[in-house]
Amino acid sequence: MLFRISRLAYRSVRFVKRRIWQVAQQALTQLHFYLNGVRYGKGMRSYGVPVIDIVDGSLMIVGESFVLINGMNYSNRIGRQQPCFFIANLGGKIQIGDHVGMSATALVCHESITIGNNVTIGGNTVIYDTDFHSLDATIRAGHADNALAATAPVLIQDGAFIGAHVTILKGVTIGHHAVIGAGSVVTKSVPARQIWAGNPAQFVKDLSTDSGS
């Protein structure tokens, strides 16, 4: 009997702690968005607090019902936990549509990263629209290497599903309702309604031929 009471008390205290922390996380995330000039729609929910660095001249716009899961928390505990990172520099523009969810995701934008509506992005995925460094060793030795690196827009269209631990590189378009397998490295564009997976990611299956798709 005593054991059951103790277990109930523990669960009750844990529930209250989680609720209080959730309210604090939401408020801190909204503050970070405000201080970085991020525009976002109603219904945003944040579990944990993201890292946001939108440098002057860059921007980030988020639609409605955005859900982000950050770091060590009580949601989506699949390992390799970290906060979400939203980094825009050199005039980069991050645009995220309505009903998008992501966990421990990093977006690093020096030109354009656009995510459509109803997109699900699995834990620990990274999206880069820049090479970060030049392929020329003499340029890499300089202080302006990042500014001289090659960039190209990334576009993830409506309804796409990105598995956990995926890397999406510059110049990639992922078509609507496409699926990217966990652990993939996406180096070229993926047509709509196809499954791609691997390193580098390759065609696996055409979803448009499945009944009910």
C-alpha positions in Angstrom: 0.0 0.0 0.0 2.8 2.4 0.9 4.6 1.6 -2.3 1.5 2.4 -4.3 1.0 5.7 -2.6 4.7 6.6 -3.1 4.5 5.8 -6.8 1.3 7.9 -7.2 2.9 10.8 -5.4 6.0 10.6 -7.5 4.0 10.6 -10.7 1.9 13.5 -9.5 5.0 15.6 -8.7 6.6 14.7 -12.0 3.4 15.7 -13.9 3.3 19.1 -12.1 7.0 19.7 -12.8 6.6 18.9 -16.4 3.6 21.3 -16.8 5.4 24.2 -15.1 8.5 23.6 -17.2 6.5 23.4 -20.3 4.9 26.9 -19.7 8.4 28.3 -19.0 9.8 26.7 -22.2 7.0 28.2 -24.3 7.6 31.6 -22.8 11.4 31.5 -23.4 10.9 30.3 -27.0 8.5 33.2 -27.7 11.0 35.6 -26.2 13.8 34.2 -28.4 11.6 34.5 -31.5 10.8 38.1 -30.6 14.4 39.1 -29.9 15.4 37.7 -33.3 12.6 39.3 -35.2 11.0 35.9 -36.1 7.4 36.1 -37.3 5.2 33.1 -36.4 1.6 32.1 -36.6 -0.8 31.0 -33.9 -0.6 27.6 -32.2 3.2 27.4 -31.9 4.3 24.8 -29.3 7.8 24.4 -28.1 9.1 21.6 -25.9 12.5 22.8 -24.7 14.1 26.0 -25.9 15.7 26.3 -29.4 18.9 28.2 -30.4 18.0 31.0 -32.7 20.4 33.4 -34.4 18.8 35.5 -37.2 21.5 38.0 -38.1 20.5 41.5 -39.3 19.6 41.4 -43.0 18.3 37.8 -42.7 14.8 36.6 -41.7 12.7 33.7 -40.4 9.0 33.4 -40.9 6.9 30.5 -39.5 3.3 29.6 -40.2 0.6 28.3 -37.8 0.7 25.3 -35.5 4.5 24.9 -35.5 5.8 22.2 -33.2 9.4 22.0 -32.2 11.1 19.6 -29.8 14.4 20.6 -28.3 17.1 18.9 -26.2 16.6 16.8 -23.1 12.9 16.8 -22.5 9.9 14.5 -22.2 9.0 14.3 -25.9 10.4 12.2 -28.7 13.2 10.7 -26.7 14.9 8.9 -29.5 18.5 9.7 -28.5 21.1 12.2 -29.8 19.2 15.0 -28.2 19.9 18.6 -28.9 17.9 21.8 -29.2 16.7 22.9 -32.6 19.0 25.4 -34.3 17.8 28.1 -36.6 20.7 30.0 -38.0 20.3 32.6 -40.8 23.2 34.8 -41.9 24.4 36.6 -45.0 20.9 37.6 -46.0 19.5 34.0 -45.6 15.7 33.5 -45.5 14.1 30.7 -43.5 10.4 30.2 -44.3 8.4 27.4 -42.6 4.7 26.7 -43.5 1.7 25.6 -41.5 1.5 22.4 -39.4 5.2 21.6 -39.5 6.9 19.5 -36.8 10.6 18.9 -36.1 12.8 17.6 -33.4 16.5 18.5 -32.6 16.7 19.9 -36.2 19.3 22.3 -37.4 18.6 24.8 -40.2 21.6 26.8 -41.4 20.7 29.3 -44.1 22.9 31.6 -46.1 20.5 31.9 -49.0 17.0 30.3 -48.7 15.5 27.3 -46.9 11.7 26.9 -47.5 9.6 24.2 -45.9 6.0 23.8 -47.0 2.9 22.9 -45.1 2.2 19.6 -43.2 5.9 18.6 -43.2 7.3 16.2 -40.6 11.0 16.3 -39.9 12.5 13.5 -37.8 14.9 13.9 -34.9 18.5 15.2 -35.5 18.0 16.1 -39.1 20.2 18.9 -40.5 19.4 21.1 -43.5 22.2 23.3 -45.1 21.9 25.6 -48.1 25.6 26.3 -48.0 28.9 24.5 -48.4 30.2 26.6 -45.4 33.7 26.6 -46.9 35.2 27.1 -50.4 36.7 24.2 -52.3 39.7 26.4 -53.0 42.3 26.0 -50.2 43.6 29.6 -50.6 40.1 31.0 -50.1 39.6 28.7 -47.1 42.6 30.3 -45.5 41.0 33.7 -45.5 38.7 35.2 -43.0 35.7 35.6 -45.4 35.5 31.9 -46.3 31.8 31.5 -45.3 30.8 34.5 -47.3 32.5 33.0 -50.4 31.2 29.5 -50.1 28.7 28.1 -52.7 25.0 28.3 -51.8 21.8 27.2 -53.4 18.2 27.2 -52.1 16.6 24.2 -50.4 12.9 23.5 -50.8 10.9 20.9 -49.0 7.4 20.8 -50.4 4.0 20.1 -48.8 3.4 16.8 -47.1 7.0 15.5 -47.2 8.2 13.2 -44.4 11.9 13.4 -43.5 13.2 10.5 -41.3 15.5 10.8 -38.3 19.2 11.7 -38.7 18.9 12.9 -42.3 21.3 15.4 -43.9 19.9 17.6 -46.7 22.4 19.6 -48.7 22.3 22.8 -50.8 20.3 23.0 -54.0 17.9 20.1 -53.0 14.2 20.1 -53.7 12.1 17.4 -51.9 8.8 16.9 -53.7 5.4 16.9 -52.1 4.6 13.8 -50.1 8.1 12.4 -50.7 9.6 10.2 -47.9 13.3 10.3 -47.0 14.6 7.2 -45.1 16.4 7.6 -41.7 20.1 8.3 -41.9 20.1 9.4 -45.5 22.3 12.1 -47.1 20.3 13.9 -49.7 22.6 15.5 -52.4 20.1 15.8 -55.3 16.4 16.6 -55.7 13.7 14.0 -54.9 10.6 13.8 -57.0 7.1 14.0 -55.5 5.6 10.9 -53.9 8.8 8.8 -54.0 10.8 7.1 -51.2 14.5 7.8 -51.2 17.1 6.4 -48.8 20.9 5.8 -48.3 24.2 7.7 -48.5 23.9 9.3 -51.0 20.1 8.9 -51.1 18.7 7.0 -54.0 15.3 6.0 -55.3 13.6 3.2 -53.4 9.9 3.2 -54.3 7.3 5.2 -56.1 4.4 5.9 -53.8 2.1 7.2 -56.5 1.4 3.7 -57.7 0.2 2.5 -54.2 -3.5 2.3 -53.6 -4.8 5.0 -51.3 -1.7 7.2 -51.8 
